[in-house]
């Protein structure tokens, strides 16, 4: 069995790679540190077929205030967090075999508000919505797609100052291996277009979307 993991050099990415190798996968690691930019559509054109793709790369803007958000911060967040998923899924849909699976690392920020980084919240809501919306057409071609929505994790994304602020607020930070277990749960599920919540002290949990009211 073959897999690829984007953002593989980060804490969560490394944990996903380790989990998959433990489960017997041959894993290709894709990360900016080894020259792969998920936001570059041309880079994706050189990616071939795998049985499991974990689209995990993501960035924060590092900016709380929308008034002081720079164009560069905004474009990079959308490029990595949204374009990187769309370009990846587009390419993988063309090359993956029937029975294969895509698991996208979204965030609890895709299910709730995140005042600490509104643009991050925007991108993760987009990711969850995209996964749910694209799932039917992928399913028609025999490919499943899932989203994993972890809370804040103890990684390099949470810088020392922000990490301490979260701890002071009473947050329990996830460990990267817990997120990797969430990815595995989403992969092992028989569903598609699902969102799996990962929180400290809990087993990965399938999120129930309540739907919207219909017309009277």
N, C-alpha and C positions, 0 to 999 in steps of 0.2 A: 504494500500500500504506500502511496506517495502523498505528500502534503507540501504546502507552502505556507509560510507565516510572514506577513509584513510587519514592520516595526519590531523585528525579531531581536534587536540588540537591547531593547528596553527591558525593564523589569518584568512586565506582564508578557511581552513577547518571548523573552527567554524562558519563562515558566511554561508557556504554551509549547514551545519547541521541546523542552524537557519532557513534558507530559506525553506528547505525541511519540517521541522516540521511545519512551518507556512502553508505550502501547504497540510498538512495532512498526511505526511509520518511518519511511525515509523522508527527511524534511529538508526542503530548500528554504534557506533564510534570506529574506529580502529586507534591506534596511538602507537608510540614507548613508550610514557609515560605510557600507560596502558598495555605494554608488547607485542604489535603486531609489528613485524618487517616485512615490506612488501618485503624485500629482502630475506626472509627465505621461501623457497618453502614449507617446512613442515607446517609452520603457515597457509598457504592458504588452506591446506587440511582439515582444521577444519571449513571452511567457507561454509555456506549453501546458499540456494537460496534466492534471493531478486528480487524485481521488477526494482530497479534502483541501480546501483553501481557507485559511484563517486570515481575514483582512482586519488587522489589529492596529495598524499605524494610526496615531492620533496626536494632536498637539493642543495645548491651551494657548490663548492669546496673551495671558499674563496681565490683562487689563480689565479692571472692574468697571470703570467709568466709560460709558459709551461716548461721552463728549470728548474724551482724550484718546479714543481708539484711533490708531493710525491705519492708513490704507494697507500698508504692508502687513500689519498684524491681522487685519481682517482677511486679506487675500490668502495669506498663508494658511490660516485656520480653515477656510472654506476649501482651499486647494487640497490639503492633506485629508481633512475629515470627511469631506463630501465628494470632491472630484476623485480622490483616491479610491473611494468605494465604487462610485459609478463606473469609472474607467476599468477597475478591476473586474467587476461583475460583467460588464460588457464583453471583455476579452474572454473571461472564463466561460461565459455562456456559449461562446463560439467553439471552445476547444475541450471542455470537460465532457466526460462520457456520462451516459445514463447511470443513475445510481450514485452520483457524486454529490458532495455537499459543500456549501459555502457557509462559514460562520463569521459574522461581522461583530467586532467589538464596538458596541455603542456605549451607553452609559445610563445610569439613573437620570442624568441630565437630559436624556431623551424622553423621559417619562414625567418629569416634574420640573419646577423652576430652579434655576441656578443663578441667583443674583451675583455671585462671585465672578462669573464670566459669562455674560449674556450671549456672546457670540459662540462660545463653546456649546451653550445650551441650544442655540439655533441649529448648529451643525448636527448635534446628536439627535434632536427631534427630526431633522431631515433624514438622517440615517435610518431611524426606526420606521418612519413613514415610507421610505424607499424600500426597505426590506419587506414590509407588509404588502406593498403595492406591486412589487415586481415578482413576488413569490408565485402567483398563479401561472404566469407565462413560463417561468423557469420549470415549474412542476410539469407543465405540458410536455416539456422536453426531457423530463426525468431527472431534474436537478433540484435539490432542496436548498433553501437559504434560511438562516436563522440569525437572530440578533441576541447578543449577550449584553446585559445592562448592569454593570457593577457600580457600587458606590465608590467613594474615594479610596484609592489604594496607596499603599506606602511605596511609591516609586519616585523616579527623578522628576516626574511631572509635578509632584507636590514638593515644591522647594522648601527649604528648611523653615523659612518664615511662615509660609502658608500651611505647612504641615503642623507647626506648633499652634497656629491659629485654629485649625480644625480640631486638634486635640483639646485645646482650651474650651472649645464649644461643646465638647462631649462626644465628638465623633470617634468611633472605633474604626481605624483604618484596616482595610483588607490587606492581606498578604497576597503577592502575585500568584502563588500556587492556588489560592482559593478561586481566583478568576479563571485560571487554567482548568480547574475542575468544572466551573460553569460552562466553559467552552466545550468540554467533553460531554457534559449533560445535554447541551443543545445539539451536539453532533449525534449522540445516541438516541435522542428523541426521534420518533417517526413522523413528527409534524413538520410543517414548513411555514414560513412567515410568522414565526413565534418570537416573543421576547422573553428571555430568561433573566430574572433578577438575581444578582449575587450580592449578598450582604453578610457581614461578619456573624459567625455563629449559626448560620442557617444553611441548610442544603439549598442548592440552586432551585429556584422557584419559577414556574411558568406564570408569567404575568397575564392576568385576565383583563382584556380590553372590554369595557362595558358596552361599547357601541354608542351611537347617537340616536336621539329620538327621531322617529319617522314622521311623515306628514299625518295630520289628523284627517 
